[in-house]
């Protein structure tokens, strides 16, 4: 798996994660999906389906962002240790 991530081009990474992000954001702001869920009066664990729609969309966005962070860490595009600032300021 890590080998495939390392061999992935930057453009492919951007297309995969950018496409996933765009789909999830579109699901959050596209009114017909929300209105179809909000008209449903069914309760799941005491909350209406429309609320679970927003929670599921948010959870998917968080998972996608963590996946992007992991991929960029594997590729070495993110430093794991914080940068140190000299004592003199700049």
N, C-alpha and C positions, 0 to 999 in steps of 0.2 A: 504494500500500500504506500509506504513512504517513498519507494522508488518511483512509483507512478506520479506522486506529488512532486518529487524533485525534477522529473522529466517534463512536467506540464509547463507549457509556455505561459508567460505573463498574460498574454492575450486570452488564452483559454481560461485561465483562472478568473480573469475579469468578466468574461462572458458567462461562465457558470455561476459565479456568485452574484454578479450584477443582474443576471436573468432571474435568479431565485429571489433576490431582493425586490426586483421590479414586480414580480408576480405577487409576492406577499404584500407589498405596499398597495398594489392595485386591488387586491382583495380587501384591504382595509378601507379604501376610499371609494370603491365601486358600489354605489347605492343599491342596485337591484339585489345583490347578494345579501346585504344587510337587511333590506326590507323583507326579503323572503324569510329570513330567520326571525325577524322581529315580529312578524305576524303570527308566529307559532307560540301558543301559550303553554307549551309543555315545559315542565320544570325538571331540571337535572340537578340533583343535589341541592335543591332549594333555590336555584337560580334559573331565570329564563334562558331559552336557547340563544337568544340574541346576545346575552352577556357571555355565554360560552364561546360564541363566534369571535368576539373581540379577544377573549382570553387565549383562545387557540391561535389566533393570528399573531398576537404578541409573543406567545411562547415559541412559535415557529420562527419569528424574527430573531429572538434571543438565541435559539439553537443555531440558526444560520450564521449569526455573528460570531459565536464561539467556534463554529467550524472554520470560518474564514480566519480567525485568529490562530487556530491550531495549524492550518495549512501554511500560513505565513510564518509561523514559528518553525515549522519543519523545514521550510525553504530557506530559513536564515534571513528573512526580510525584517524581522523584529528582534531587537536586542532584548535578551532576557534580564540582564542586569541594568539597573538605572544608571544613567550617566552621572559622573561626579562633577561637581562644580568646584573650581579652585577657591581657596580660602579668601583670596583678594576680591572676589566678586566675579568680574569678567575675565 
